[in-house]
Each structure stands twice: as C-alpha cells, then as structure tokens.
Amino acid sequence: MNFIRSLTLRQLQIFVVAARHLSYARAAEELHLTPPAVSMQLKQLEDNVGLPLFERLGRGVALTGAGEMLVHHALRVLGEIKDAEANLQGLLGAETGLLSVGLVSTAKYFMPKLLAKFAQEHPGVEVQFTVGNREALLQKLQDNAIDLAVMGRTPVEIDAHAEPLASHPYVLIAPAEHPLAAARRFDLHELRHETILLREEGSGSRRVAEEMFRNHLFTPARTISLGSNETIKQAVMAGMGVSLLSLHTLPLELKTGEICLLDVIGTPIERTWYVVHMNSKRLLPAGQKFRNFLLDHAAPNLEQEFGSYLLRLKANPGDLPNAAPDVAR
C-alpha cells in the first residue's frame, strides 16, 4: 500500500458519503454524480487499499471490517482539510465557512430554531447539523467529523471540553384524560399499576427513568421499550401508558393539550444541556461565535417556551387557587 501516491481526497470524500448512506445511489445524489461514477471511484479506492470496503446485502451495501476501519481515518483526514481551509479563511478575517454540529435526538426539538437564528445573523457561515445517539456523537467528535456537539451529559469518556448551556428538565407525561391529570403533588407509587413507556436501553432518557425508579423504590407493573421520543408520545396519546421524557420534546403536544404533565413528587428531574468540543480542537471565529451564541441564547429561549409549565410543577398546591386536591395516599 502507498496511499500518498494512490489515494485522492475525492475518493475519500465519496467513500465517506457512501458509508454514511450505505447506498451508492444516495451518495451520487448528494455529490451530484452518477451512480456509475461513484461505483468507479469506490472500485479504484478498493483496488488501492487491496481490500473490499463494501459488501452487497440485497439491494443495499454494508461496510466490511476494512471499511469500518478506514471510514474513521477518512473522516479525520477530511476534517483536517476542512480545518485548514477554515483556518486560512480566519486569517483573512472572513466570517465564512462550514460549521458542523452534532445533536443528540432530544436536542433536535429546540436546536433547529437556534441554528436558524444564528444563520440569519451570520449568513456567511453555513451550519450543518447531524442527529445521533451519544456514542455516535462522541465518535464523530474524535474523528473531527463535527466541530461541536450538544448533549445531556459531560463526555468523560473522551478528552473534551463541556460548557453548561441550559437546564434540561424531565417530566412524567400522560394522556390528557388521565385520572391524575389534575392531581397535585402525588407520590410516584400512585402509578404502580400503570404501564411505563421507556426509551431503548442505553438512551439518556431511560437512564434518568431508571434512576428515578431506584430513588423512589418503585417497581413498574409493566414496561414497554420504544425506540424514539415520537413513538413514545404517540403511544401516550393513544392511552398505552405514561412516560418520563424531556420537557423540551413536548412543545406541540402541550400547546394542543393532547398530553398532560403529571405533578409527581420529585419532578421535574433537573438535568443540564452541554455544548461540547474536543480539547484538541481549535475553534475558529465562526465556531467561537456559534458557541457563544448558544451560551447566550439557549437558556432564555427554553425558559420563554417552557417556563410556564415548570412554574406549575414547582409551585406549592396552595399557590394555585383552582388546583385540584392532592390524591389520597
């Protein structure tokens, strides 16, 4: 192997896009190429590497072990090239360039509004964002595939710098017609006969829910694991059970009244949003401006949209003249 002589940056770019989509056709569409052109470039790359990078699976493709290994190196190479370009633009004092931001799935409910506002104020900066689970974002940070990430826990697994953005409350939700919808400050054990809808194993929301169960010495009668916040919200509205979710995933359902917040003692459960970048990453002017923008605007925006719901949950029963009496213990 002699990669310096044989590999091209274009081949690596095509390979990374094809690896992300696991589809030559979709890679061709994104890169404005024809599928045969993508296939030819990838065949040349495989010939240069001397190992197959993809294997056919029905109509799609999957990465081989060699492909899995190469994709991380390719991301780092392309990330360094992108950083070099941005650094040179920074020397010119130009507020331009591409900024890549990673979001955990729960953050996708509020971050696009902030991204849009930043883009309006800084039209020369192109902001791209990708949504993934925590483990995927940590890998992308290490691969230099993203500049910043927004997540709900500090990443102690990697050498990264995390700054708190805003409070991140978790709340118990139920269908609007739930018998305890109007009850004030009742114990979690009143829900002992309920089906509890949980996110999948390893998700941040499930971790918070399981911690709550331990703290309250609570064992649900039945649990169902579902793979996304949207699926859980639809299941709650259909009356399948109750769930603990981030308040920030509920803007539409709370406005329409399709979901209610249960006023359980010990909720809301407060967590924190963080903006994260690698310590080895030198943030360019555009990245610094975006990080500062988030630090200045994330908390006020979330408070404006969700503060009234938190106020009711944190208030004492006597503070609300029309509050329903506490449910019997």
Salt bridges, closest charged atoms under 4 A:
GLU30 OE2 - ARG20 NH2 2.52
GLU30 OE1 - HIS21 NE2 2.61
ASP47 OD1 - LYS43 NZ 2.97
ASP83 OD1 - LYS281 NZ 2.82
GLU95 OE2 - HIS122 ND1 2.36
GLU95 OE1 - LYS289 NZ 3.76
ASP143 OD2 - HIS72 ND1 2.70
ASP143 OD1 - ARG76 NE 3.28
ASP147 OD2 - LYS82 NZ 3.31
ASP147 OD1 - LYS281 NZ 2.92
GLU157 OE1 - ARG134 NH2 2.85
GLU163 OE1 - HIS161 NE2 3.99
GLU163 OE1 - ARG291 NE 3.61
GLU194 OE2 - HIS178 NE2 2.57
GLU200 OE1 - ARG199 NE 2.87
GLU201 OE2 - ARG206 NH2 3.21
GLU210 OE2 - ARG206 NE 2.93
GLU211 OE1 - ARG271 NH2 3.00
GLU230 OE2 - LYS233 NZ 2.94
GLU253 OE2 - LYS233 NZ 3.21
ASP263 OD2 - ARG184 NH1 2.27
ASP263 OD1 - ARG185 NH1 2.44
GLU270 OE2 - LYS314 NZ 3.25
GLU305 OE2 - LYS113 NZ 3.49
